[in-house]
Amino acid sequence: MERRAFLYFAGAALGAVACGPPRPTTAPKAEKFPAYGAAEAALFGDTIAEDFLGGERPQPIHEDERLFRRVERADSVFAARITTVDRDSQGDEGPHFSLTALPVGPVLAGRAEETAVTLLVPPASASYSWVRSLETALVGRPLILFMKRYNDAGAARIHWHLEPDVLPVRMAVERAKLSRTTRKVTR
């Protein structure tokens, strides 16, 4: 019995030494991402589509050229659910919101995100009033997240756009992917 206990503790000690302490994760450097400006904000402006919360879409989804450009330029497009909505009092602009989006299912375009993604909603965002009025009502809602990392004033930051997770949006994403692939082949 003593020998088994000794082997157990010796093995655990060797395992702890071999694995070592956890390595700190470093945030990506802003310089490796494209600069964020007005053209980028038109696609990834930290916005929620009008019809996400029951509003009227300004044009049919299959005619939305911005959706096609988002698919082309996004780092990642995937189905997700909002798991948390937090109010952060940071900066001089007033409280910001942080939405945590958890990927569900396979990536629709771009690269897969392995973990939850934090989406910032500053007071200047067009979606700020919607998030402020709904807050926890957003939790659990299915959505399609279009996201891209940028160098935003020297800081690495995710900018995003949300669409409802409905069949017409998924079909438009697939058409945009097919269109992008066709253009790459014909170049």
N, C-alpha and C positions, 0 to 999 in steps of 0.2 A: 504494500500500500504506500509506504514512504517513497519507494522508488518511483511509482507512478506519479505521485504528487510532485516530486522533484523534476521529473521529465516534463510534466505539464507546465510548471512555472518556468523551467529553463527554456522550453519552446516558446512560451509567451514572451519572455524577455528577449530572446533572439529575434522574434518577429517584430517586436517594437523597435529594436535597434535597426533591423534591416529596412523597415519601412521608413523610419525616421519621422521627424515632425512634419506636419502637413506643410506643403509649399505655399507661400502666399501667392494669391492670384493678382496679377497686375492688370490694370485697366489698359485697353488698347490706346496707343498714342494717336492723338488727333491728326498728326501730319500724314498718316497713312490713308486718310479718308478724303473724299472730295470736299471742297468748300461748300457751305450752305448759303444760298442766296435766294433772290426772288423767284428765279426759274424753278429751283428745287422746291421752294415753299408752295408753288402752285400744284405740285404733285404730292409732296410729303409735308403738308403744312400742319400736322398734328390735328387732323380733322376727322369728323364723323360724317358719313354720307347722310344726306337728307332723309332718305328712306329707311335708315337704320332704326329710327325710332318712330316710324309710321308717317313720316313726312312725304311730300311729293318730290319725286326725282325730276330734275329739270329737263332731262332728255332720256330716251330709252337706253338701257344699259348697253345694248349692242351697238349704239352709236356714240358711246362715251369714249372719245379719243384719249382722254386723260387716263382712263383705266388701262388702256392698251400701253400707254407710255409708262405707267406705274409698274406694270408687269415686266416691261423691258428693263427698267432701271432699278427695280427693287433688289436688295440683297436677298430678301426672303418674302414669300407670300404663302400664308398658311392659315388653316382654320384654327381658331382659338376660343377660349372662354375667359372672360374677366373673372379673376378669383378674388381680387381685393381692390378697393378704391380708398386711397388714403389722402387726407388733406395735410399738406406740409406747409409750415409757415417759414418759407425761405425767401430771401431776396427782398428788395425794396418794393417790388411790384404787388406784394400781397401774397395770400396763400396760393400755392400751387397744388394741383392734384397729381397723384401717381396712380396709374392703373397697372395692375399686374395681369398680363395676358399669358395664359398657359396654352402652349400648342397642343392640339388634339388631332390625331391622324397624321397622314403623310403630308409632306410639304407639297404645295401646289405649284410653286415656281421658285427658282433660286436655290439657296442652300437651306438645309434643315436647321432649325434652332433647337438645341437639345434641352434647354431649360426655359423657365418663365422669363418673359421680357417685361421690363418696366417702361411704361410710356408716360412721359411727363406732359402735363397740361398746364401751361403757364396762363396767367390772367389775360394775356394778349391773344391767346388762341381763340379762333372762331368757335371752337367746341367747348370753351370754358363754361359758358352759361348752361349748356346742356348737362355737362358733367356735374356742375354745382347743384342743379335742380334735381338731378336723378340720383347722384351718388351711388348708394347701395343697390338701387334698382338695376344698375348695369351688371352687377355680379351674376354670373351664370349665363349671361346672354351669349348665344353663339354668334361668331363673327368671322370675317375674313380680314386678316391683318396684312397690310402692305407696309414694309418697313425698310429703311435704309439708314446706314450709319454715315454721319457727316462730321467734318471739322467745322464746328459751329463756334466761331469767335475763339478759336484755340482750344476748345474742349471737344472730345469725342462724344457725340450724342446721337441717339436714335431719333429720327423723325419718321412719322407714320401717317397712315390713313386707314380708317375702318370702314368696311362695307358689311351689310348683313350677310349671314351665311345662308344664302338661298340659291336654288338651282340656276337662275339666270346669271348671277354673279359668277358662280363656278364655271358655267359654260363660257362666259366672256373671258375668264382667265385662261381657260383651255384654248380658245380661239386666238388669244393674244400670244400664248406660248407657241402655238402652231405657226402663226404669222411670223414670229421672231425666228423660229427655226428655219422656215422657208426663206426668209431674207438672208440668213447666214449662209445657207446652201447656195443661193444664187449669186452671192458676191464673188 
